[in-house]
Amino acid sequence: MIRLSGRYRSALIIGFQGIRARKTRTFLSMISLFLGVLAVVTVQASAVTVRTLRLADIELQAGRDGTRQMYVPPVGDSAKITADTIKGQPGVAASYSMTATIGEPKVRAINPGIQSFEHLNDAMYGPDGGGDGPRFVMQCDETGNCRAIPMPGSGDALAPKGAAIEVNLVAMVNDIRQFRPFRPVSGIWLNFDGEPSYSPRLVINKAAAVGFTRYRIPAEMRLDNAIANPTPRIIGVIDDGNSQPTVYARADEIDNWLLPPVPAERTQSPAEPGSKAAMNVVSGSGLAVNFAPGHGELEALLTRKLVAADVPRETLNVSTIEIRKSIERELAILNYIFLGMAGLVLLIGVAGILNVGLATVGERVEEFALRRAVGTPRVLLAGIVMAETLLTGLLTSAAAIGVAIGGLSVARRVLGSEIIQLQEMTFPWEAGVAGVIAGLIAGLLGGSIPALRAARIPIATVMRA
């Protein structure tokens, strides 16, 4: 057990008694220091919170740090080989994307090109506009009146606009949430156990939920190369950080409705990756496979199987997600800037402690001289003054940390419904440590000069009494 020496213990006891004897002056010192310590705590807490939220938002779309990503090109039976190899295996998941339309058949979607429902008035002009519908160019007459006319080759007839929504459909083999931590909003997530259903279960993101809430959409889904139009079931809503309407489903439930893949012996040479015959219908855009750290053997096994199936090794692009490295420097610079500003506020508090400390030493000259006369060492006199300022700094730090914790609690209650991330946010311990250190540094700087002055008081000063 660590024990204080008698000299240090005496300094703390006398310093605490001095604080109790001068409550008003101590309170004024704490006020001048409080804002500085609170600024340091707030800046550090904000930096940690921003870093956490920024990483969480990026992880929703890119994946967790350390994840190994492999892109499997749509060559031959690559999709089937990949799905058979990883299905049910822990620490790995795969997904592919395709466009789907949910709603009335043979109509133009409300959001052609998978537009966000917040930007439906943004027209699509020119050859590179989004969506699969006709493109338009603006033609103006001599009077300045302009109108949109179909571009050549885009089709003269425009399908009627109906109750249909275009979405980006992400079909998954295994649960992708272990790599992309989606935040639940309502309902439930997909269950990957058991046999696939012929009525695909869908989990939609918040952007898609806006459309399904705003419009009455029939339960019919159209897919490219589908045998028939399935009837989907929406079972939940999640926040995936994506502004594009997106739905998530089990790959095997989507595959039930798609044409079978082109057999490997009927595919053309991998040198023609853009040819339809070389594409696997199930995953025409290829598969994105995610491996958790420590699953190198499974990654190597899948690579060997794909290479043996005539998938060129050089097309199996593998990369490691390193999100933190890419944003740490940016966040560190902002953190240093705000800590510098907080340090300036803290210096004001240090000046306040210094001012009060010098005034206190001036009033206690006879007391310190008398202590020197009875044999009190100069070091102990300096320790008494330093103990008062350090205790004042610690008390101020405790008050500032308490206010910061209370502020975070209020923010969770007030803004938690709008900012889901705040609901799980806790007060970062780094901010508490920074507050304690700031209080101690302020006490040390503000008390050093008064302590030296107290230690230099001559014994003869006691004769004034």
N, C-alpha and C positions, 0 to 999 in steps of 0.2 A: 504494500500500500504506500503511495506517495504522500509524504507529509511535508508541510511547509516548515522551514526553519523558524525559530522563535522570532527573529528579526522581521522576516516577511509576514509572519502571522500578526505580529504587533502592528505593522504598517497597515495591513488590511483592516484590522479591528478599529484602529484609530481613524483611518480614512472613512470607514463606514459611519463611525460616530460623527465625523465632521459633516458628512452628507445629511445625516438626520438633524444635526444642529442648525444647518443652513438650508432648509427645504426650499425656500423661495428662490434663493440664488442657484441652487442645483436645478430647480425646475426651469429657470430662465436659460441655463446652460444647455439643458436638454432640448429646449425649443429651438435654439440656434443650431443645434446639431441634428435634430430630428429630420429636417428636410433633406439634408445632405445624405444621411444614411438611407432614408426612404428612397431617394433618387437612385442610389447604388443598388438597393434591393430590387427596385422596380425595373431598372435597366437589365440587371442580370436575369430576373424572372422573365422579362419580355424576350430577351435573347434566347433563353432556353425554350420558351413557349413557341416563338417564331420558328426556331430550328425544328422543334418537334412537329409543328403543324406543316411546315414546308416539306419535311421528309415524308410525313404521312400522305400529303396530297400527291407528291411525286410517286410514292410507292403504290398508290391506287392505280396508276396508269403504267408505270415502268416496272414495278416489282421491288422486292426487298433487296437491300444490299447483300452482296455475296452470291446472289442467285446466278446460276449458269444457264444461259439461254442458247438453245440450238434451233436454227431454222432448217426445217426439213422441206425441200422443194417438192412440188407436186409431180413427181416422176414415177411412173409405173405404180407398184403397190406400196409406195412409201407410207401413205397414210394408214393403210391397214396394218402394215408391219409395226409401225410406231404404236398404234392403238393397242394391238395385241401384246406388245412388249411391256408397256407401262401401265395398262389398266389394272387397277387395284393395288399398285405398288405405292408404298409411302414415299414422300419426298419428291414426287415428280408429278407434273400435270402438263397437258397439252391443250391447245385451242386453235381453232381456225375461224375465220370471219366470212360472212356472206351477207348480201342484202336480202331482206325479207319485207314483204308487204302484208300488213294485217288489216283486214276490213273487206269492204265490198270488192268483188272481182270486176275486171274490165273498166276500171275507173282510174282517174288520175289522183295520186295521193295528195293529201292536204299539205304535206311537206316534201315535195319532190326533191330528190337528192339527199335525203335524210337530213333536211334542214332542222335546226333548232326551232321549237315552236315560239321562241321569243323573237325570231327574226324571219317570220314568214313573209313579211313585206319586201324582203330583199329579193329583187328580181334576178333571174339568171339570164345573162346575155352573153353572146359571143360563143365561140367554139369550145371554150374550156369551162363552161358553167357546170354546176353540179347536177346530179340526177340523170335519169334515163329518158326524160321527156324531150319534146322538141326544144330547140334553141332559137333565140330571137335576136334580131339586130334592130337598132333604133333608126327609123327613117323620118327625116324632117322635111317639110315642104318650104316654099319660099316665105311663107308667113311666120315660120317658126313653130308650127304645130308638129309635134312628133308622135309617132305611134310605133308599136312593136310589130314587126312582120317576121314570119318564120324564115329561118335561114335555108338556103338551098340544100336539099337532101335531108332536112330534118323532119319532113312529113307535113303535109298540108292540113291534115285533120288532127285535131287535138281531142284526146279522150275527155269526156266530161269529168269534172271534179266531183269526187264522192267521198263517202265516209271510209277512208283508208289512210293508213299511216305507214310510212317507210321507216324501217329501223335497221340498225346494224346488228345482225344476229351473231353472237359469239357462242360457238358450240364447244363444249369442254369434255376432255377425257380426264377424269379425276377432278378433285376440287381445286380450283385455281386460287382460292382465298388464302392458301398457305403462302402464296407469293404476292398476292395483291389483296391487302386486308380491307375489303369493302366494308363500309359502315352500314349496318341494317337500319332501315327507316320504318318499315312495317312488314307484316307477313312473315314468311319463313324463307329459308334458303333451300337450294336443291339438295335432295338426298341421292347420293350416288350408289347406294346399296340397292340390291334387288334388281328385278328385270325392268327393262325400259318400257315406258308406257307409249301406246299408240296415240295418245293425246299429249303432245309435248308440253311439259311444264316449263313455264317461263318466269324468270325473275327480271324485272325491268329496272332501269335506273331512273333517277329523279327527272331527267330530261324527257324520257319517254312517258313517265307518269303524268307530266303536264298535258300531253296530248290525249291520253286515255281518260283523264279527268275532264278535260275541256270538251271532248267530242264523244258521241255515242258510236263506238266502233264494233261492228259485228266480229264474232270470234271465228275468223277464217284466215289462214296464213298461206301466202303464195311464195314459193321458192323456185329458183331456177333449177331446171332438170329434175323437177319433182314428179313422182308418179301421180299424185293427187294433192289437193289442198287439205292439210291437216287442220284440226280444230284445237288450238292451243288453250292452255289454262294459265292465267297469271296468278302466281302464288305468293309473290313478295315484291318489295321495292327496296333498292339499295342505293347508296351514294357511292359512285365509282369515280367521282371527280371529272366526269366527261360531260361536255355540253351537248354532245350528239346523242339523239335517241338510240339507246342500245338495250338489247335484251340478251339474257344468258340462258342457256339450255344445255342439257346433257347431249353429248354428241351422238350417242346411240339412239336417242329418241328422235333426233333429226334425221339420222341415217335411215331410219325405217321408211322414210317417205321419199328418199332420193333414189335416182337410178343407180344401179350397181356400178362400181368402178370399172374402168377399162382394164381387162386382164393384162398382165405384164407382157405376155408374149405378143400382144397386139399393139403395144406402144411403139412409138417411133424412137429414133435415136435420142439419147439425152442431150445431144447437141442442138436439138430443136425444142427448147423448153417452152416456147410460146405456142407450139402446135397443140390443138385440142386433143389429138390422139395421145400425147405425152402427159396429159393432165389426168389426175385422179379426180373424178367427179365429186367425190365426197369432200375434198379439200382443194378446190381449184386454186386457192391463194396460198397453199402450203400450210404447214403446221408450225406453230411456235411451241417448242417444248422447254419447260422450265425444270431445272434440277436444283434441289436444295444442296447447300454445301455438305460434302461428305458422301455424295452419291456418284462418285467418279466411276465406280465399277458398272453401274447401270448405264451411265452415259457411254462408256466404252462398249458395252454389250450392244446397245442400240446402234452405235456407229458401225460396228462390225456387221450387224444384220443388214443395215441399209446399204453398205458398200457391197455386200454379197448379192444384194438384189439389184445391182447395176446402177445405184445412185452414186454419182461422182463424189468422191470425198471432198473435193474443193468446194462443192456447193453446200456442204454441211457447215454453215457458218456458226461458230460458237463464240460467245462473248460473256463477260462477267459484268454484272450490274454493280457500279460503284457510284451511287448517287451522292453519298456523304462527301466524297472527295471533291465532287464538282461544285458543291455549294458551300463547303466549309469556309473557303477563303472569302467568298462574298459576305457570308454572315459574320465572319470574324472582323472584317473591316468595319462593318456597321456597328458591331459590338464595341470596338475600340473607340469609335467616334462618340457613341452615346456614353460610354464609361468616362471619357474625357470630360464631357459636359457635366456628368454627375460628380466627377472629382472637383470641378470648380465650385459646385454647390456645397460639396463637403468641406472645402477650404473655408467657406464662410462660417460653417459650424466650428471648425478648428479655431478660427479667429475669435469666435464667441467664447469658447472654453478658455483660450489664452487670456482674453480680457478679464473674465470672471476670476480665473486663477490668480492673475497678478493682483487683482483687487483684494482677493481673499488673503494672499500672503502678506500684503501690506497691512491688513487689519490684525494679522496674527503674529506680527513681529515679536512682541513681548513673549507670547506663548512659546514660539520656537526658540527664542534666546534663553528662556528659562529651562527648556528641555536640554539645550546645549550645556547649561550651567550644571545640571544634575548628571551629566555624562552621556546624554543621548548622542550617538554618532551622527555625523553629517549625512551619511548614506541613509540612515533611518528617517531623518527629516525629509530628505528628497523622496524616499519611498512613501511617506505618508501623503505627500501632495500628489505623487503619481498614482497612488491607490485611489484617491478621490476621483481623479480625472478618468482613470481606466474604468472604475465602477460606473461613473456617469456615462461613459461611452457604451458599456455593456447594457445598462438599463435603457439607453436610447435605442440601441440595436434591437432589443427585445420588443420595445414599443413599435418600432418601424416594421419589424417582421410580422408582428401581430396585425397591424393595419393592412399590410400587403396580403396576408392570408385572408382577412375579412373581405378585402376588395375582390379577390379571386372568387370567394364564395358568393358574393353578391353578383358578380359577372356571370357565374354559372347559372344562378337562378333567373336572372333577367334575360341573358342572351343564349342560354343553353338550348332553347327550342329552335333558334335560328342558326346557331353555330354548333353543330353536333359534336365537334371535337372538344368543346369546352366541357361537355358532360363527363368525360373521362379524365379531364385534366386535373392534376394535383399540384400543389405548390412545390416547385423544384427545390431540392435540398441545396443545390448550388447557390441559389439566391440567399438562403438563410446563412450559409457559410460566408458569402460575400458581405452580408450585412454585419455579421459579428466581426469580421476582419476590419471592415470600414470603421466600426465603432472603436475597436481597440487602437487602430492607427490614429484616429482622430484624438482619442484620449492621450495617446503617447506624444503626438506632436503638440497638442494644446497644453499638456502638463509639463513638458520638458523644461521650458524656460522658467515657469514658476517654481519647479522643483529645484533647479539650480540656484535660484534666488533664495529659496528657503534654506538651502544647505550652506550658503555663504553668510548668513546672518551672524554677526559677531556676538560673543557672549556678553560683551559690555553693554549691549543694547538693553539687557534686563534692568540696568540701573535706571532706565527711564521711569520704571514703575516706582 
